[in-house]
Amino acid sequence: MKTLLIFLGLLVLAYLTWRLLSGGLRARARAHSPPMPDGLFLSPASQSAARAAGAMPAPPTEDASHLLTPPALPAQPERDDEEEREYFPLPTLEWALNVALPESASVTGQEVTALLTRNWRNQNGQPTLYAKSAASGRWTYLFTEDSPGRLAELAVAWRLHDSASEAQKPLQEHTLQAYLKSLEAAVKPLGSVTVTPSMTPAEAAVRSSELSEIVATWNLGAVIVVKAPAGASFDGKEIWDVMHCLGLRWGNMDLFHWPNNSADIGDDALFSVSTSTAPGYFLPELIARGAVKTEDLVFDFSIPRSAAPLEVLESMMAAAEYARDRLGGELQAPDGQRLDPEAMKRDLKSVVESLRSHGFEPGRDGTLFLF
């Protein structure tokens, strides 16, 4: 029972966090969002299909899925088997303090966590702890069910930019210097250890500033708005049919998604559909009651997180055009101007080129970690 309560608590926290952090049109809608109606509830993804089918059982009226061309996604670098996979600091995105441990000390993970306590981590920027097993020579997170046993090396790493924290500012040299001194003092009881930074505090501060600027400049989405005619609105049941005719699926965050069927690269969805009309998402139970009317549909995806941005944009445009033809209205840019497809493609290409020039290939692991 305790495990179930923890799971439900984490599920609700994740849902509310996403609602808080998402921006743009969705954020404006949520500013006026009503509470969830009585009888409705948050459900895990495994229940979404059954919930949708129960509320809206009718099949789509036609098959327009041919309008969406699945992109030929590039292959990720070959991954290790899960049991052999290593986890260690990413040198481009984390500042690591590597702690070399003497073989004679037989240091265990329990001894390390007794020194680098939760309170210590909270007071020192909440770093991630990595450990190298003396037996296997593999790196992993220190907090794992499969304890690495005796440790050969320890790495304490700070993210140089955390996109999940809107309040985060670039890390300063004096702050990083303080973390270094604090760690050196904390691990003294382990014996003769050597703490080596992956880069100097000054270099890490510069990198932190660079990453913050990259995210602020290039954390962009491709957005197409299907705007209802003046004085009119889109009916929820018609929206539901249009989305399913396209082959989209209702689910995560109560939105419609074109699923990314590649488990290895890119975001979970190739693009998603929301609305700026409160509450910004779609509940099948309310749609079934005829209680959903929206002023628009918002098609979007994150450019940095997409492994094939231009190809996905082509399909998203086709989907938006289909929705416009079925529902009426016009295609607009997020600023309310009439959509210029060619200009949108040029802008997207410019973003992709800029990301690549800074070493971030869209949809790759390191880029997903940053954005």
C-alpha distance (Angstrom), angle and dihedral (degrees) to the residues before:
residue distance angle dihedral
M1 . . .
K2 3.81 . .
T3 3.82 90.6 .
L4 3.81 90.7 50.9
L5 3.81 92.1 50.6
I6 3.81 90.8 49.8
F7 3.81 90.7 49.8
L8 3.79 92.5 49.7
G9 3.78 91.0 46.9
L10 3.81 91.8 51.9
L11 3.80 90.5 46.7
V12 3.79 92.6 53.4
L13 3.81 91.4 43.9
A14 3.81 91.5 52.0
Y15 3.80 91.1 48.6
L16 3.79 93.9 49.5
T17 3.82 92.1 44.1
W18 3.80 91.6 54.7
R19 3.80 90.1 49.0
L20 3.81 89.6 51.5
L21 3.79 97.5 46.6
S22 3.82 101.4 42.6
G23 3.80 113.2 97.3
G24 3.79 143.6 -169.0
L25 3.78 120.6 40.2
R26 3.79 93.8 -4.0
A27 3.79 92.3 53.9
R28 3.81 92.6 52.5
A29 3.79 90.6 51.6
R30 3.79 93.5 48.1
A31 3.80 90.9 53.6
H32 3.81 85.7 74.3
S33 3.80 98.8 31.9
P34 3.80 117.4 141.3
P35 3.81 120.7 -137.7
M36 3.78 117.9 -89.7
P37 3.82 110.6 -82.2
D38 3.79 120.2 -106.2
G39 3.78 113.7 -82.1
L40 3.82 95.1 25.8
F41 3.77 122.2 110.3
L42 3.78 145.5 176.4
S43 3.79 112.3 -95.6
P44 3.82 133.1 -170.9
A45 3.80 118.6 -108.4
S46 3.80 91.7 -103.1
Q47 3.81 89.3 66.2
S48 3.81 97.4 43.8
A49 3.81 97.0 89.2
A50 3.79 93.0 49.1
R51 3.80 91.6 45.5
A52 3.82 92.2 50.3
A53 3.81 93.0 45.8
G54 3.78 90.8 49.8
A55 3.79 94.0 52.5
M56 3.82 99.2 34.7
P57 3.82 107.9 23.7
A58 3.83 98.7 160.6
P59 3.85 114.2 108.4
P60 3.83 119.5 -122.4
T61 3.80 113.8 -81.1
E62 3.81 93.6 -127.0
D63 3.80 142.6 0.9
A64 3.81 113.1 -107.0
S65 3.79 95.6 153.3
H66 3.82 90.1 114.0
L67 3.82 86.9 76.6
L68 3.79 89.2 71.1
T69 3.79 114.0 71.3
P70 3.83 111.8 -163.0
P71 3.81 107.2 -128.1
A72 3.79 121.2 -118.5
L73 3.77 95.6 -115.3
P74 3.80 118.4 -152.0
A75 3.77 115.9 -115.7
Q76 3.77 119.9 -103.3
P77 3.80 116.6 -126.6
E78 3.79 107.6 -81.9
R79 3.78 111.5 -80.5
D80 3.77 125.9 -139.1
D81 3.77 119.3 -115.1
E82 3.79 108.6 -85.4
E83 3.80 92.1 -110.9
E84 3.81 90.9 52.0
R85 3.79 98.2 37.9
E86 3.78 116.6 120.1
Y87 3.79 127.9 -144.5
F88 3.78 118.8 -157.8
P89 3.84 137.9 143.2
L90 3.81 116.7 -62.5
P91 3.82 103.7 -125.3
T92 3.83 94.6 -148.6
L93 3.80 95.1 49.1
E94 3.80 107.7 28.0
W95 3.77 135.4 54.4
A96 3.79 107.6 -139.0
L97 3.78 131.8 -164.4
N98 3.79 106.2 -156.9
V99 3.79 115.4 -151.7
A100 3.82 114.9 -159.1
L101 3.80 109.2 -153.4
P102 3.83 123.9 -152.7
E103 3.82 113.7 -113.5
S104 3.78 90.9 -132.7
A105 3.81 92.4 58.7
S106 3.85 96.3 68.4
V107 3.80 90.2 -153.7
T108 3.79 115.7 -167.2
G109 3.76 131.8 -160.7
Q110 3.78 90.3 -109.2
E111 3.79 90.8 57.8
V112 3.80 91.4 50.1
T113 3.81 94.7 49.4
A114 3.78 89.7 47.6
L115 3.81 87.0 61.7
L116 3.81 100.2 33.9
T117 3.77 93.7 47.8
R118 3.78 127.0 177.9
N119 3.80 88.0 -100.9
W120 3.83 91.1 52.3
R121 3.80 91.3 49.2
N122 3.80 92.3 48.6
Q123 3.79 90.4 51.4
N124 3.80 91.9 47.9
G125 3.78 105.6 50.5
Q126 3.83 98.1 -81.0
P127 3.81 98.8 -88.9
T128 3.79 125.3 -167.4
L129 3.80 116.9 -111.8
Y130 3.81 119.4 -138.9
A131 3.79 125.8 -177.6
K132 3.80 136.2 -165.9
S133 3.78 114.8 -142.1
A134 3.79 114.9 -127.5
A135 3.82 89.8 -149.4
S136 3.82 101.7 48.1
G137 3.80 101.4 20.4
R138 3.84 88.7 -133.1
W139 3.79 126.6 134.7
T140 3.79 121.0 -132.1
Y141 3.78 141.5 151.6
L142 3.76 109.9 -71.9
F143 3.80 92.2 -132.6
T144 3.79 102.1 65.8
E145 3.76 133.8 129.3
D146 3.80 87.1 -124.6
S147 3.80 98.8 62.2
P148 3.81 114.2 -149.4
G149 3.83 89.5 -134.5
R150 3.80 114.3 -151.0
L151 3.77 110.9 21.0
A152 3.78 128.0 -134.8
E153 3.78 95.7 -175.1
L154 3.78 141.0 2.5
A155 3.81 130.6 -151.5
V156 3.79 124.1 -164.9
A157 3.81 110.0 -164.4
W158 3.79 136.0 -171.4
R159 3.80 123.1 -159.9
L160 3.78 107.6 -119.8
H161 3.79 89.3 -149.7
D162 3.79 129.7 15.9
S163 3.80 112.2 -164.9
A164 3.80 90.6 -170.0
S165 3.81 89.7 67.4
E166 3.79 111.2 70.2
A167 3.80 90.3 -175.6
Q168 3.80 95.5 54.7
K169 3.78 116.7 116.9
P170 3.80 125.5 -165.7
L171 3.79 112.2 -74.2
Q172 3.79 113.1 -103.7
E173 3.80 126.5 -133.9
H174 3.81 93.4 -119.8
T175 3.82 90.5 51.8
L176 3.80 92.4 51.4
Q177 3.79 90.9 45.8
A178 3.80 88.3 53.9
Y179 3.82 90.7 51.4
L180 3.81 89.6 52.1
K181 3.80 93.5 51.4
S182 3.80 91.7 44.6
L183 3.81 92.1 52.5
E184 3.79 92.8 46.7
A185 3.80 89.3 53.8
A186 3.81 93.9 44.3
V187 3.83 96.0 53.6
K188 3.82 96.9 45.1
P189 3.83 91.7 100.4
L190 3.83 88.6 63.7
G191 3.79 90.2 71.1
S192 3.78 129.3 -123.5
V193 3.80 101.8 6.2
T194 3.78 131.6 157.9
V195 3.81 121.8 -142.8
T196 3.81 114.0 -156.5
P197 3.82 122.4 -178.4
S198 3.82 118.3 -138.0
M199 3.82 85.2 -134.7
T200 3.77 133.2 -3.8
P201 3.80 118.3 -84.9
A202 3.82 88.3 -110.4
E203 3.82 92.1 53.1
A204 3.80 91.8 45.5
A205 3.80 91.2 51.4
V206 3.79 90.5 53.0
R207 3.81 90.8 48.6
S208 3.80 90.9 48.7
S209 3.79 90.3 53.7
E210 3.82 91.0 47.6
L211 3.81 92.5 51.7
S212 3.80 92.3 47.7
E213 3.80 89.9 52.6
I214 3.82 92.2 47.2
V215 3.80 92.1 52.0
A216 3.80 93.4 44.2
T217 3.80 90.9 50.5
W218 3.80 103.8 36.5
N219 3.82 106.0 27.3
L220 3.79 88.5 108.3
G221 3.76 135.7 147.8
A222 3.78 132.0 -146.5
V223 3.81 104.4 -124.7
I224 3.81 132.2 -175.4
V225 3.79 120.3 179.5
V226 3.80 121.8 -156.2
K227 3.80 100.0 -155.4
A228 3.80 120.3 -159.2
P229 3.82 117.8 -126.7
A230 3.80 115.4 -86.9
G231 3.79 110.5 -76.5
A232 3.83 92.5 9.2
S233 3.79 135.4 95.3
F234 3.78 139.8 -159.5
D235 3.80 117.3 -105.0
G236 3.80 116.1 -125.4
K237 3.80 95.1 -131.8
E238 3.80 91.5 52.2
I239 3.82 90.0 47.7
W240 3.80 89.9 51.4
D241 3.80 91.5 51.7
V242 3.82 93.9 46.4
M243 3.79 92.4 50.5
H244 3.80 93.4 49.1
C245 3.80 92.8 44.2
L246 3.81 86.3 58.6
G247 3.78 90.3 51.2
L248 3.79 95.1 -110.3
R249 3.77 118.6 144.9
W250 3.77 129.1 -139.4
G251 3.78 114.5 -132.5
N252 3.79 138.3 88.9
M253 3.82 112.4 71.1
D254 3.83 88.8 -2.8
L255 3.79 91.7 -77.5
F256 3.79 134.5 121.4
H257 3.81 116.5 -104.4
W258 3.77 140.8 -172.3
P259 3.81 96.4 -140.1
N260 3.78 122.1 -129.9
N261 3.79 101.9 -132.3
S262 3.80 92.3 -168.4
A263 3.78 109.2 95.6
D264 3.79 92.7 -167.3
I265 3.79 108.3 57.4
G266 3.78 142.2 29.9
D267 3.78 133.9 5.8
D268 3.80 124.4 -34.3
A269 3.82 91.3 -106.5
L270 3.79 126.9 38.1
F271 3.81 88.3 -146.3
S272 3.78 136.9 -17.3
V273 3.79 137.3 -149.7
S274 3.80 125.5 -137.3
T275 3.81 134.7 148.6
S276 3.80 136.0 -125.0
T277 3.80 88.7 -137.1
A278 3.79 109.9 101.1
P279 2.92 129.0 -63.2
G280 3.81 88.4 23.9
Y281 3.80 96.6 -137.8
F282 3.80 139.7 64.3
L283 3.79 128.3 -105.2
P284 3.82 112.6 -166.6
E285 3.79 92.1 -150.6
L286 3.81 90.8 58.9
I287 3.80 92.1 43.3
A288 3.81 89.6 53.5
R289 3.82 89.2 54.1
G290 3.79 91.2 52.4
A291 3.80 89.5 -115.9
V292 3.84 98.2 126.4
K293 3.80 122.0 91.4
T294 3.80 120.4 157.9
E295 3.78 134.4 -170.1
D296 3.79 92.9 -146.2
L297 3.78 149.2 -5.8
V298 3.80 119.0 -123.6
F299 3.82 116.8 -151.1
D300 3.80 113.0 -168.4
F301 3.79 149.7 148.2
S302 3.80 136.1 -178.4
I303 3.80 110.9 -101.6
P304 3.84 96.0 -152.6
R305 3.81 91.5 48.2
S306 3.80 95.6 48.0
A307 3.79 116.8 94.3
A308 3.83 91.9 -157.6
P309 3.82 107.1 25.7
L310 3.80 100.1 167.7
E311 3.80 94.8 45.4
V312 3.79 91.6 47.4
L313 3.80 90.4 48.7
E314 3.82 90.7 55.5
S315 3.80 91.2 54.1
M316 3.80 92.7 42.8
M317 3.80 90.0 53.9
A318 3.80 89.9 51.1
A319 3.80 90.3 49.6
A320 3.81 92.5 48.6
E321 3.81 90.8 48.7
Y322 3.81 90.4 51.2
A323 3.81 90.6 50.3
R324 3.81 90.4 48.7
D325 3.81 91.3 49.9
R326 3.80 91.5 49.6
L327 3.79 99.8 40.3
G328 3.81 104.5 25.8
G329 3.78 129.4 -129.2
E330 3.80 126.6 92.7
L331 3.77 141.1 -77.1
Q332 3.79 114.2 -103.5
A333 3.77 140.5 179.0
P334 3.83 116.3 -119.0
D335 3.84 89.9 -95.5
G336 3.80 91.1 60.9
Q337 3.79 95.9 -105.5
R338 3.79 120.9 130.4
L339 3.80 109.5 -85.9
D340 3.80 116.6 -99.7
P341 3.84 103.2 -161.1
E342 3.80 95.7 -168.3
A343 3.78 93.2 49.1
M344 3.80 89.4 48.7
K345 3.80 91.0 53.3
R346 3.81 91.5 49.0
D347 3.79 91.4 50.0
L348 3.79 91.9 48.8
K349 3.81 91.9 50.2
S350 3.81 89.4 50.8
V351 3.81 91.3 53.1
V352 3.81 91.9 48.8
E353 3.81 92.1 49.3
S354 3.80 91.1 49.4
L355 3.79 92.3 49.9
R356 3.79 91.0 50.3
S357 3.80 92.0 47.9
H358 3.81 87.3 58.9
G359 3.80 92.5 49.3
F360 3.81 98.8 -100.2
E361 3.78 115.6 123.9
P362 3.84 108.7 -160.9
G363 3.79 113.3 -106.6
R364 3.80 96.3 11.5
D365 3.79 123.2 127.8
G366 3.81 96.6 -104.4
T367 3.81 91.7 48.6
L368 3.80 92.1 47.7
F369 3.80 88.0 51.0
L370 3.81 91.3 54.7
F371 3.80 100.0 38.7
